């Protein structure tokens, strides 16, 4: 068949992807992948730990490693619900949000597209966030600083702080058109060009990048365990800090728990993300068997990274070292990894280059996955028609261009450290909302279409347990969104989520005249009012958590 879409391959990394693909031969996506394809496409997920690690260390303090352990186990458990739903829809791409939307559609035309929209605006910003950190690395490589006469301070060339101009956007912050922005833009255009060639090219590049990057990354996590560089006393007093980045032990009081909720909230953005492996179902040669294989193998490999990397950081580095601005904003992570392996200059430079490649890996995953989400959303009649455009290589170019334009805007916003965590905290509101809708779609599908064939069936007890976790995640979001420097992050995120209402109304009522493009299935609604009760309960949990948990004064 024609070459598979590159952008598909890239999507497996950091953001939620949702899209639908039809059988090849009718101008849709192409069945060109075995189960290993989505696995490599999702290889962009382990480096996501490097995006948020510094920020989480500042907010969780000595509870940093336990936060990653609990969050990783929750993510693994939740993926079983997604794997079951993916096996019900062999012809759809775009990931878990697309499969979950089918369950909600019977209860409300407007809730269903919310799942797809939230998944997209959670995953898509990985593009701009990754390009922003990686641009800073490239700047440091191309124009290194020199140590000042006092032997401590590093003086950076003027080009680092040069800025063409900046624009203030009320309620959002400043759009900075600086060197970070321009370096980031060049990278974004390069990835767009790769994915343009189809999913097979994308998956091949991901495979090479993944092996080059992930082996040394895991090595940096494992070597300190062997060399005795670990200080096990760093794990004795597990308490949250007195305030974000304070470096002083706090207590397990309401303020301390609020910070832990904030850390769990941000960790979810990383540790749940391998669900992107189910984005490529309609591009698999044998979807019934391969979807489950690819998500569980991606899950197990991600667990290794999400446990050993934070373990090494907390064990090797003392508390003050973890709070350095360079660790928090991501630009000092490579040097830290190099130091775990002895820290000579050559090793450190190798890790700087690996870090840039790791960010590339994540961005490729995000672009491939999120563009497939938009594509499927358009095929299913939620999003404007132009998003279903596919080029001759089977790459969803309409969706990819949309990702590109949206992220050029976000890149300008995230080109300074404050804006970076703002974008992450707001996009994560979308991620947790998507997660809530989807975990509950698991039991709705069981009630409404229990006899529909499934390629694989999760244990019922797990479907129930994951439903409980959806409410735990709602607590993290209500309590924790405000921890990241923006008291209104939760409301900004829900405001952005609400934009789906006019977007969907335009597609459905203006472009389609109120009729869905294909038969969406006339399954009986057997769940009655339960889905509505569940939604109302979810909103109440978020709002109450926001009120109960308060930041340290």
Secondary structure by P-SEA (a helix, b strand, c coil): cccccccccccccccbbbbcccccccccccccccaaaaaaaaccccccccccaaaaaaaaccaaaaaaaaaaaaaaaaaaaaaaaaaacccccccaaaaaaaaaccccccaaaaaaaaaaaaccaaaaaaaaaaaaaaaaaabbbbbcccccbbbbccccccccccccccccccccccaaaaaaaaaaaaaaaaacccaaaaaaaaaaaaaacaaaaaaaaccccccccccccccccccccccccccccccccaaaaaaaaaaaaaaaacccccccccccccccccccccaaaaaaaaaaaaaaaacaaaaaaaaccccccccccccccccaaaaaaaaaacccaaaaaaaaaaaaaaaaaaaaaaaaaaaaaaaaaaaacccccccccccccccaaaaaaaaaaaaaaaaaaaccaaaaaaaaaaaaaaaaaaaaaaaaaaaaaaaacccccccccccaaaaaaaaaaaaaaaaaaaaccccccccaaaaaaaaaaaaaaaaaaaaaccccccccccccccccccccaaaaaaaaaaaaaaaaaaaaccccc
